[in-house]
Amino acid sequence: MRDTAFLTVALLPFRLAAITALVIMAWLLACLGLLGLSEEDLRRAPLTGWRRDMRIIICWMMRALFICGGFHHLKVKGRKAETKDAPVLALAPHSSFFDALPVVYLGGPSIVAKAEIGRIPFFGKKYPQR
């Protein structure tokens, strides 16, 4: 018990530093990947080329972030349906930030969210109001 308490306190600064660094790097890469795209471009077609590759890199960074936070292994029950059979992943009731875990685990599929999410400082991208 004492060892667990000691390691919790001793590793906390390193975990927080790693999580902070990963969030900042992922945010910078996301901004770079969205550079030059309008809201209409994002609605019209999915990301392609290097922008799609950037999303994959960011997804791996978020997996590393969850590992730093203590989520080392996720147990999956059953098997994932084929995209042609079930092209939608529904997460509800959105009661916590843990909704992001399966999204990252599944490789960062496209997400539909309410418009207000885009206005969250640092994490949301502010679009011009029309």
N, C-alpha and C positions, 0 to 999 in steps of 0.2 A: 504494500500500500504506500509506504514512504517513497519507494522508488518511482512509482507511478506519479505521485504528487510532485516529486523533484523533477522528473523528466517533463512533466506538463509545464511547470514554471520555467525550466531551463530552455525548452525548445520553443516556447511561445514566441519570443522575439524573432527567431529564425523563420518560423512558420508565417508570422505576420509580414515579415520582410519579403518572403517569397511570394505570398499572396498579393501583396501590394505591387511588386514588380511585374507579376504576371498580368494583373488587371491593367496596369498602365501600358504594358507592351501590347496586349490584345486590343485595347482601346485605340492606340496609335495605328496598329495595323488595320483595324476596322475603318478608321477615318481615311487612311490611305486607300483602302479598297473601295470606299464610296466616293472618293474625290472625283468630281466632274460628272457625277450622276445626279439627275433630278429625281424628284418623287415620281414623276411620270415614267421615267426610264425604269425605275424599280418595279413599278406596277405592270409595265408592258411585257417585260421578258425577264427570265431568271439570269442570275450572274453567269458569265462565261469566261473562259480563258484564265488569265492570271487572277482575276477577281474571285473566281470560284476556288482556285487553289489557295488564295488568301483565307477564305472562309474555313477551309480544311485545317490550315495551320492554326488559326484562332481556336478552332474546336479542340485541337490537341493541347493548346495552352490552357484552355478551360478544364480539360481533364486533369492536367498537372495541378491546376489550382485546387480542384476538389481533392486530389491526393494530399496536397499540403494541408488541407482542412480536415483530413482524417477519413475521407471516404475512399478507402483503398480498393474495395471490391463491391460491386453491385451484383446481387443475385437475381438472375432473370428466370422467371418461371414460364414454362411453355416455350413456344417458338414465335419468332417475329413473322407476321403475315407478309406475303409478297406485296410489293408496291402496286401491282396491277389489281390485286384483290382488295387491298385496304390502303389507299394512298394518303390517309389522314391519321395523324396522331393527336388525340384529344387529351388534354391535361386539365383537370378540374378538381376542386373549385378554386384553384389559384390562391390557396391560403398561406403559402409560404414560398420562400426562395428555392425550396427543394424541387419545385417544378422544373427548374433548369437542369437537374441531374439527368433525367431521361433524354432530354433534348440533346445534351452534350454527348451522352452515351451512344445515341443513335446516329451521330455524325453531323449534327447541326442542320436538321432539315429546315426548310423555310418556315417562318413563323408569322401568324396573323395575330395582331394585337390591336387594341383600341388606340386611337390617335394620340391620346394623352401620354402614352408610353414614350413617344418620340420627343416629348418635351422635358423629360427627366434630365436634370443637369448631369453632365459627364457621361451617363449611360445611354441617353437618348440622343437622336440626331434631330435637330430642330429644322423643320421644313418651313418654307415660306407659306404664310397663311393666304388662302385664296377665297 
